[in-house]
Amino acid sequence: MNRLSTEEISFFKREGYLIKRGGLDPDLMARARERKWAGAPDRMKPDDPTTWIGPWRPEEETPESEENCRVGHYWQYRAPARKEWLVRMTVANPIIVGWVGQLLGEGMFEPEGVRGTYCMLPSSGTPDKPGVSQKLVCHCDVNPEKLHSTPFQRILKAGVGAVGLIAPIPPNGGAFTVWPGTHKIIYDLMIRTEGLARNEAYKQRIIDFNGGRHVDGWGDAGDVLLWHRLLAHTAGSNRSEKLQLREAVLFDYPQPEAEKPKASYMELWSRDTGEWPRQGPQTVQQHGVQLP
């Protein structure tokens, strides 16, 4: 029941992401939602959504390096990341570990850890007049300034990231945005480009992706989005009609560095699932992905 189907595995390989319903424990999600308020300023009230509207005030912003990072509309609360209960809900969750094992191979990865509870403040506006969207700018989980000096084994190792929704996120609610298929383009770029040219080629690709098709994920509390570590992605813009916080936990499953990088993207995968279907288990609609 909790295993990925052949079609879902094929969809992930082709598109670079997959959304699954109901993978997180309800009691632990409630604990995570409550715990984050320890990192909120006094003016922000849990029972008053009008106090959640972003961006942060200048005096409330904190550096990205801090465990309670608040910049613009972003709120990355990392303080409880190593707590046993949060690790158990996320990166050590046997259901999710099983899914990742099907994608990367059983025993072929090590849970890296939990990034923390990541929120996105709503844009200024009212329920009948949503706020203006912030510009979406995607990225991949690589360092664009050091691609020329980073070993292939590190750049090209397979890995899966996960976004677990701990509260319902409606369409346009900022859950997570992905650019399908870009993981294969980035992999090919890394293989075929050398030296400093690799850095510039990557930056140009990101510019190209930003003008292309992207998918705005959304769903219920407990839903989990898995993505390939080279897939272009970003947190979405929270401009839903209803004022709400985008509340999610982010965590990662990297593979160890291989002695020799694979020459082809398809060689990353430990098992053959047959032909890739033309359509995966999700249906792309006007507002994003309708979860199964």
C-alpha positions in Angstrom: 0.0 0.0 0.0 2.9 2.4 0.8 5.0 1.3 -2.1 5.6 3.5 -5.1 4.1 2.1 -8.3 6.1 1.5 -11.5 4.3 4.5 -13.0 5.2 6.8 -10.1 8.9 5.8 -10.2 8.9 6.4 -14.0 7.2 9.8 -13.4 9.9 10.8 -10.9 12.7 9.8 -13.3 11.2 11.7 -16.2 9.8 14.8 -14.4 12.1 15.0 -11.4 9.4 15.2 -8.7 6.6 13.2 -7.2 3.8 14.2 -4.8 2.4 11.6 -2.3 -0.6 11.9 0.0 -0.6 11.6 3.7 3.0 10.5 4.7 3.3 12.5 8.0 2.0 11.8 11.5 -0.9 14.2 12.5 0.2 14.6 16.1 3.8 15.4 15.2 2.6 17.8 12.6 0.6 19.7 15.2 3.6 19.7 17.4 5.7 21.2 14.7 3.1 23.9 13.9 3.0 24.9 17.6 6.8 24.8 18.1 7.5 27.3 15.4 5.7 30.1 17.2 8.7 30.2 19.6 10.6 31.9 16.8 7.9 34.5 16.0 8.0 38.2 17.1 5.5 39.2 19.8 3.3 41.1 17.4 2.6 37.9 15.4 -0.4 36.1 16.9 -1.2 32.4 16.2 -5.0 33.1 16.1 -4.8 36.3 14.0 -3.8 35.7 10.3 -3.7 39.5 9.7 -0.5 39.6 11.8 1.2 37.1 9.5 1.3 39.3 6.4 4.8 39.8 5.0 7.3 41.0 4.4 9.1 41.1 7.7 9.7 44.5 9.2 13.4 45.6 8.9 13.9 45.2 12.7 12.6 41.6 12.6 14.8 40.3 9.9 17.7 38.0 10.9 20.7 36.6 8.9 20.3 33.5 6.8 22.9 31.8 8.9 20.8 31.9 12.0 18.6 29.1 13.3 15.6 31.4 13.1 16.1 33.1 9.7 13.6 35.8 8.7 14.2 37.6 5.4 11.6 39.1 3.2 8.7 36.7 3.1 10.8 33.7 4.1 10.8 32.2 7.6 13.2 29.3 8.1 12.9 28.1 11.6 15.7 25.6 12.1 15.9 25.4 15.9 14.1 22.1 16.3 15.7 20.4 13.3 17.6 17.9 15.5 14.8 17.1 17.8 14.0 13.4 18.0 10.3 13.8 17.3 10.9 15.9 14.2 13.5 13.5 12.8 11.1 10.7 13.5 8.3 12.4 11.6 10.4 13.3 8.6 13.8 11.9 7.5 13.5 8.7 9.6 9.9 8.1 8.6 9.8 4.5 7.4 7.2 5.2 4.8 9.3 8.0 3.2 12.5 6.0 3.6 10.8 3.2 1.7 9.9 5.5 -1.2 13.4 6.9 -1.4 14.8 3.3 -1.3 12.7 2.5 -4.4 14.1 5.5 -6.2 17.8 5.3 -5.2 18.2 1.7 -4.3 17.8 0.0 -0.9 20.7 0.9 1.4 22.2 3.3 -1.3 21.6 6.5 0.6 21.9 8.0 4.1 19.3 10.4 5.6 21.2 13.7 5.9 19.0 15.5 8.3 16.1 17.9 8.7 16.5 21.5 7.4 13.7 22.8 9.7 10.2 24.2 9.5 10.1 26.5 6.5 7.3 29.0 6.3 6.3 31.6 3.7 4.5 34.7 4.9 1.4 35.7 2.8 1.7 38.7 0.5 -0.1 41.8 1.7 -3.7 41.8 0.7 -7.1 40.7 1.9 -9.2 37.5 1.4 -11.1 39.2 -1.5 -8.0 40.9 -2.9 -4.9 38.6 -2.8 -1.5 40.2 -2.6 0.8 40.6 -5.5 3.0 37.7 -6.3 6.8 37.9 -5.6 8.9 37.0 -8.6 9.8 33.3 -8.7 13.5 32.6 -9.2 14.5 29.0 -9.3 17.7 27.3 -8.3 19.3 23.9 -8.0 21.0 22.5 -4.9 24.5 23.2 -6.1 26.9 26.1 -5.5 26.9 28.1 -8.8 30.2 29.9 -7.9 32.2 26.7 -7.3 30.9 24.3 -10.0 34.3 24.5 -11.8 36.2 23.3 -8.7 33.6 20.9 -7.3 34.4 17.2 -8.0 32.0 15.4 -10.4 31.4 12.8 -7.7 29.9 15.5 -5.5 28.0 17.5 -8.2 26.4 14.5 -9.9 25.6 12.1 -7.1 22.0 11.2 -6.9 19.8 12.4 -4.1 16.2 13.1 -3.1 14.9 16.1 -1.3 11.5 16.2 0.5 9.0 18.8 1.4 6.4 17.7 3.9 3.3 19.9 4.3 2.4 20.3 8.0 -0.7 22.4 7.2 -3.1 22.6 4.3 -1.7 24.7 1.5 -4.2 25.9 -1.2 -3.4 26.8 -4.8 -1.1 29.8 -5.0 -0.2 29.2 -1.4 3.5 28.9 -1.8 3.9 25.2 -1.0 6.7 24.4 -3.5 7.4 25.2 -7.1 9.3 22.9 -9.5 10.5 23.1 -13.1 9.8 19.6 -14.5 12.5 17.8 -16.4 15.2 20.4 -15.6 17.2 17.8 -13.6 18.2 16.0 -16.8 19.2 19.3 -18.4 21.5 20.3 -15.5 23.0 16.8 -15.4 23.9 17.0 -19.1 25.3 20.5 -18.7 27.6 19.3 -15.9 28.9 16.4 -17.9 29.5 18.4 -21.1 30.9 21.7 -19.8 34.3 22.2 -18.1 36.0 24.9 -16.1 34.5 28.3 -15.4 32.3 27.9 -18.4 30.3 25.5 -16.3 29.4 28.2 -13.8 28.2 30.6 -16.5 26.3 27.9 -18.4 24.5 27.0 -15.2 23.5 30.6 -14.5 22.2 31.0 -18.1 20.2 27.8 -17.8 18.5 29.2 -14.6 17.6 32.3 -16.5 16.1 30.2 -19.3 14.2 28.0 -16.8 12.6 31.0 -15.1 10.9 31.9 -18.4 9.6 28.3 -18.9 6.9 26.1 -17.6 6.7 25.4 -13.9 4.4 23.6 -11.5 2.9 25.0 -8.4 2.5 22.2 -5.8 -0.3 22.3 -3.2 -2.1 19.9 -1.0 -3.3 18.8 2.5 -1.4 18.5 5.7 0.7 15.4 5.6 1.4 15.4 1.8 5.0 15.0 0.7 6.7 16.3 -2.4 9.9 14.4 -3.4 12.3 16.0 -5.8 15.6 15.1 -7.5 18.5 17.2 -6.1 19.4 18.7 -9.5 15.8 19.7 -10.3 15.2 23.5 -10.5 12.9 24.6 -7.7 11.9 27.3 -5.2 9.4 28.0 -2.5 6.3 29.4 -4.2 4.8 32.8 -3.7 2.2 32.8 -1.0 -0.7 34.7 -2.5 -3.7 32.5 -1.9 -7.2 34.0 -1.5 -7.3 32.9 2.1 -4.6 34.4 4.4 -2.4 31.5 5.6 1.1 30.5 6.4 2.9 28.2 4.1 4.1 25.6 6.7 6.4 22.8 5.6 9.4 20.8 6.8 12.3 20.1 4.5 14.7 17.2 4.7 17.1 15.3 2.4 18.4 11.9 1.4 21.7 12.1 -0.4 23.7 9.2 -1.9 27.3 8.8 -1.0 29.8 10.1 -3.5 30.6 7.6 -6.1 34.2 6.8 -7.1 33.4 7.6 -10.8 30.4 9.7 -12.0 27.9 8.2 -14.3 28.2 9.2 -17.9 24.4 9.2 -18.4 21.6 10.5 -16.2 19.8 7.2 -16.6 22.7 5.2 -15.1 21.9 6.9 -11.7 19.0 4.5 -11.1 19.4 1.1 -9.7 16.6 -0.7 -11.4 14.8 -0.6 -14.8 11.1 0.2 -14.6 10.5 -0.2 -18.3 9.3 2.5 -20.7 8.5 5.9 -19.3 4.7 6.6 -19.6 3.6 9.7 -21.5 1.6 10.8 -18.5 2.3 10.3 -14.8 0.0 9.8 -11.8 -0.5 13.6 -11.4 -2.7 15.8 -13.4 -1.4 19.3 -14.1 -4.2 21.8 -13.8 -4.5 25.6 -14.0 -3.4 26.1 -10.4 -0.7 23.4 -10.2 -0.8 19.8 -9.3 -4.0 18.0 -8.2 -2.8 15.4 -5.7 -4.1 11.9 -6.3 
